[in-house]
Amino acid sequence: MLPRAPAALGLLLLLLPPPPPGEATKKPTPCKRCRELVDKFNQGMVDTAKKNFGGGNTAWEEKTLSKYEFSEVRLLEIVEGLCGSSDFECNQLVEEHEEHLEAWWLQLKKKYPDLFEWFCVKTLKVCCSPGTYGPNCLACQGGSERPCSGNGLCSGDGSRQGDGTCQCHLGYQGPLCTDCTAGYFSALRNATHSVCTACDESCKTCTGPTSRDCGQCEAGWVQEDGACVECDPTCMGCTGKGPGHCKECVPGYAKESGQCTDVDECAHAGGVCPRRNENCYNTPGSFVCVCPEGFEEAEDACMQPRPARDEATEENPAPPPSREDL
């Protein structure tokens, strides 16, 4: 057993306040806690790599006791730096498994150099090796070497959780993430690799990277001379880019000097607004009819409001004259 620091860790744990009530839902998984502890242990090994016994006669200490590199003193320094004083769960994990860490350090480190694999995967059994998942650490879809064909994430990868199914990256689909989604084409596919590349912006489906490789054009583009070209918003079908290449114009536009231009409906003789007194305002491709400010909307007209009456007269009419006045 390791020599203890003056402030006993067990006493420290008793003095620490319990975690707040709401923190139970935010607790990291056992695997994540174990991985974080191993990361801190490995960092402690880096931080203490160039230290030695501080008694003054280093040569004697190395010869009589053991080299600092493999010493219990170095282990104690590493362990004491693993957790902050307020990190209850970290301190609890160290307290529970300190003998395992000591056994690995003094006896098993050469045989099992990967502390994470030995401690978290094989000893505590809270994690799995990369590329495996679930309680029994089964291989992910596509195999543990390249889960999901390298094109997605394996559910539960490296943990004792998940179901091993693939969550494909953008552009990929299928159980093993080897198929391309709409808007992507297969740039490479063999027994081990599948690469999907985005189509040209003009293509909805494609077989290659250019506008001439489109199987179907995106909305707003049309097939012309073997390529998808972008139609101007004013066009219904086109032979090229811009309002001067429209086959026909969309409603609200008409050909003028070879281009689709906005029709000013408000300029039509006789007007286009159905209600009397309405104002017409032209908009791109259409128009709106609005009653003038201060007018009230009626079913067939914009009506001027009646002159306001004296409220006092309405509510309190003048009393009849008295007999004296008569």
N, C-alpha and C positions, 0 to 999 in steps of 0.2 A: 504494500500500500504506500502511496506517496506521502511524504511528510506534509503536514498541513501548515498553511500560513497562520500567523497569529490570530487573525479574525477568522474564526471557523466558518466554513461555507454553510454548514447546517444551521448555525445560529443566524447567519445572515438571511437565509431563506425564511426562517421563522419571523424575523423582524420585518420582512418586506410586506407591504400592503397587498391584499388580494387584488387581482385585476378588476377593473370596473365592470359592472353587470353587462353592459352592451358589447364588451369586447369578445364575448364568446363567439359571436357570429363572424368576427374578423380574424379568428385564429388561423395561422398558417397551417397547412397540412403537416403531418408528421414527417413526410419526405422533405418538404421545404425546410423545416426546422433542422433536420439532420444535415441536409446539404449546406445550410448556412453555417452550422457548427464546424463541419469539415473545412469549408472555405476559410473560416477564421483560424482553424488549427494549421492549415497549410500556410496562411499568412504569418502565423506565429513562428513557424519553422524558418520562413524567409527572414523575419525580423531578428531571430536569434542565431542565424547561421554563422556570424563572425564573432560571437561572444565566446568567452571561456570562463573558467572559475576565477573569481575575483580575489582570491586570498593572497596573491602576491607571488607565490612559488608555483607558477603554472606547470612547469616541467614535472615537479613532484606530484601535483594533483593528477595530471594526465597519466603518469606512470602508476601511481598507487591506487587511485580510484578507477577511473575510466575516462576515456576521451569525452570532453564536454559534448561533442556532437551526438553521442548516444546516451548521455547521462540522464539520471532522474532529475538532476537539478534543472537541466534545460527543459525537460518535460514539464516540471512544475511551473517554470516561468511561462511556458506556452499555455498551460491549462488555466493559470491565474489571469491570463489576458483574454480568455475566450468570451467572457460575458460582462456586460456592464452591471453595476450594483443593483439597478432597478429592473433588469431583464429577468423576470421571474422564471419564465419558461426555459430560457437558455441555462440558467443556473440549475434548474431542476433536472434538465437533461444531462448536464455534466455530473451532477450528484448521483444520478441513477446509473450512469454508464462509465464512470471514471475508471473502474477496473478493466473494462474492455479497452479503453484508450491506453492504459498502462501496459496491458498485455501486448497490444499491437506494437507499441513503441519499443518495448524491451525484448520481445521474442518473435514477432511476426512481420515486422516491417520489411525485412529483406525478402521474405517469401511472398508477401502481399503488399507491394509498394503503393498501390492505389487505395488510399484510406477510405475514400467514398465507397468504392466497390466492396471492400471488406466490411466496413462498419455499417453503412446504410442499407446495402443491398443484401449481403450474405449473413450478417450477424443480427442486426435489428429487423431486417426484412420490412422496412418501411418504404423503400424505393426499389425501382427496377433499373437494369442497365439500359443505356440509350437504345432506342429501337424496339423496346418491349414494354408491355403495359399489364395492368390488372393484377389481381391477387396472386396469380401464378406466373407472372412475368412472361406472357406469351409474346411471340413475335408480332409486330405491327403488320398491317396489310402491306404487301410488297416486300416483306422481309425486314429484318432488323438492321441490315447494312444500309439500305436506302428505303426507309419507310415512305409509302405513298409515291414511289418512283422518284423521290426528290422534289415532287411538285405539290406537296401539301404537308399538313401537320397530322400526326397520328394522335387520336384522342387517348390521353393518358400516358403518352410517351414518357418513359423514365419514372413513372409512379406506379403505385399499386391501385390506381383508379382508371377510369375510362373504359371504352369498349373496343379500342383499336381501329375504329373506322377512320377514314381519311377526310380531312377538311381541306379541300383543294384550294390552291392559290388561284388568283385571277387568271382567267383564260383556260383553266383546266376543269375537267369533270370526269365522272366515272368512278367505280369502286377503287381503282388504283391511281386515279388522277393522270391517266394516259391519253384521254380524249380531249379534243379542243371544243370550247364553247363557241356559240355564234359570235362572229366578229373576230375570230382567230383561225389560223390555218396551221396544219402540221408541217413545220419546217424540218423536223428530223424525227424519225421513229425507227427503232430497231429493238432487239431483244431486251436491252437494258435501259434505254433512254427514250424519252418522248419530249419534244420541244414544241410548244405552241407559240406562234408569233402573231401579233395584232395585224388585222387587215388594214388596208388603206381606209381613211375616214369616209370615202365615198361608198364603201362596200358594206352591205349587210352580211353577206357570206362571201367567201373567197377561196381561192386555191393558191394564192401568192400575195406578195406585198404591194403590188401597184394597182392603180385604178383600172387597169386592163385585165386584172385577174379576178374581177368581181363575178360571183355567180348571181348575185342579186344586189341592186343598188339600195343604198340607204334612202330614207324618206327625204325628198327635196333634191334627189339626184336622179338622172335618167340615163339609160344606155344609149350612147351615140357613137357610131364608128368604132365599136368594140371597147369603149371605155365608159365609165360612169362620169358624167359631167354634172356640175352643180347648177340647178335652175334658179333663176332669180325668184324671190317670193311673189313677184307680180306675174309669173308665167304659169300657164297650164301646158306643160311639156315644153321642151326647149332643144336647141341644137348646139348650145354652148353656154358659157357663163355670161351673166349680165342681162339687163332688161331688153337689149337689142336683139337677143337670140330666142325670144319667145315664139313658140308655135301659135299659141293663143294666150289671151290675157285672162287673169282671174276676174271674177265679178267685181265691179267698181273701178276697173281699169280698161283703157281702150288704146288701140294702136294709134300713135301720133308720131309722125316722122320716123317710122320704123321701130319705135320703142313703146312699151306699155307704160302709159302715164295715167295718173289719177284722174278720174272723172269728177268734175265739180257739180254734184247733183243740185247744189243750192242755186246754181246759176240758171237752171231750167226755167223757161217762161211758164208762168202760172204757178210756180212753187211746187215743192214736194211734201211739205208738212201738212198733215191732215187737219189740224185744228186751226181755227181762225186766230190771228194775231201771234202765232208761234214764230220764233226766230229759228232759222236754219244755220247750222254750222257744219262746214265740210271737214271730213276726217279722211286719212289715207284709206281709200277703197270703200268709203261709206260716208254717212252724214248722221247728225243728230238734230232733233227738234226740241227746243226748250222754250218755255214761257218766259217773256221778259221779266226782269226783276220787279217785284211788287205786284205782279199779276197772279191771279189765282187759277189753278187748273180746273177746268170743267170737262165734261165728256167730249164736247165738240168745239171748244174754244178756250182761249186764255182770257179770263174776265178781269176787268179792272175792279178793284174793291169799291164798295159804296162809300160815300163820304161818311166819316165817323160822326155819330150823333152825340149830343151832350148827355153823358151818362146820368148826370144829376137830373136832367129833365126827364129821361126815360124812367128812372127808378122812383123819383119823387115829383110827380106832376104838380103844377101850381094849384093851390086850393081855390075853390070858388070864392068870389068876392063876398065880403060880409054885407049885412043889411045896411050898415052905415055907408059903405062904399056905393051901394045902389042909390 
